[in-house]
């Protein structure tokens, strides 16, 4: 069977079943990052790889520094979503022999800019020939205090669901300029008990069910509450993907405090309560008439 | 300027100049692996990425398990070349939607086999769509005792140069079935002071000058001493690449002991002294009449 018919989640589930896994692997395939460390270690290591492919994640005509920025920031966003901070990156680039040196330098300019901004050391990688589209793969390590490591799987029924920023519109260019919510995630895990968190890479419609499923919960959200990028319909906010905002759960007892402190700390970045985790299987409460809800069907 | 005109080493040199690098980065871009750790840490971490591209490193018709085996073993070979052992791998695969699930399962069968053989935990990765050839990138962490960490750069003039196994013939299929010299490298660094080591991935003609240059030395080798795979000419032994044998330097005082103990420990794997590191710039002693020597010109 072709993998296009199966869908990404099903493909990954089959491939990663029963992978060889040693001790000290706290979390293997299936979350934003892998987590490595001893049960009693104060700090755990995070491992992440992420790739961008020409024609899929960026167009050939885009400015190279924006492509480099995006490539590294995607991985930084996953480290942030675990509550951690990034450390060391390795860059693998496969390109045609006909690529201009200036293009590659542009890619690296974007990579360097993102690395400086988020405290990443670029410690190596590989440059290979490819007869096809350009391919950039980032391997990134990070660290997180054991007590602040957040997975997708700790949410409980009754927890409130929040998203940062505004969703949708990535295709109009936002996907090349987004800022990973590293500072925000560190602040969240430093000031609150965050039971479940992830970054929104495939769109809320695809990602929220993953968080709910990992937490053994269903969810209820109201379409009209979803914070939208100016000019975007709900369908775009749900389905465009590549928002790289944070989606997280919070215990009801923390909600008031969180909302007040957030406004004081990040006055320019909206924080929106979009719904709750519920008991039982995944379902969406149909308060909204927006067609975007079909994504959840 | 097109990168094909510049060549890989020049491209990498330009891209990696002045990369952002934090403290505890013992070794950044330029060796087989990056090395991370405190000056006094007993164990350092090794980081490596390596990719294989359809049409460059393997043909579409190859059996998928052999491709998976090769993809992971290439990275294991780099960890071995630093004197370390591999720990955790992340697998990034970009393929067309039309790829069959059976093909991907075959790739993972090869990856799993290599992981079990060399004690690697596969802890995650990513599967992405690609409109072009299949692309498999491996990110691999490893560890090495600080005292046994071997770079390319510690050789001194007068050191003897050795290679394991036989060189050449990778294109006839060996490149899909090779066994990384992990046990051999661990034994070497456990029993001898190895000043410089690397794995042979681009062929002796390309790789030996890199080791010599990193060590600030020249070299002399005798073409007729180079151990060749059965049926291979010297040119192939020098230039085919993808041998994944070890090339290393040894102090003259250790040579006799090394050769004796090696024969007892690894009776089936040849260990060959091919020449020496010399003072000054890179040059090759022209003892051989084989045309392969043109590679060094």
Interface residues (C-beta under 8 A of the other chain):
Chain A: X1 X2 X3 X4 X6 X8 X11 X12 X14 X15 X16 X19 X20 X21 X22 X25 X27 X28 X29 X30 X31 X33 X34 X36 X47 X48 X49 X50 X51 X53 X55 X56 X57 X87 X88 X90 X91 X92 X94 X95 X97 X98 X99 X100 X101 X104 X105 X108 X112 X115 X116 X119 X120 X121 X122 X123 X124 X125 X126 X127 X128 X129 X130 X131 X132 X133 X135 X137 X139 X141
Chain B: X1 X2 X3 X4 X6 X8 X11 X12 X14 X15 X16 X19 X20 X21 X22 X25 X27 X28 X29 X30 X31 X33 X34 X36 X47 X48 X49 X50 X51 X53 X55 X56 X57 X87 X88 X90 X91 X92 X94 X95 X97 X98 X99 X100 X101 X104 X105 X108 X112 X115 X116 X119 X120 X121 X122 X123 X124 X125 X126 X127 X128 X129 X130 X131 X132 X133 X135 X137 X139 X141
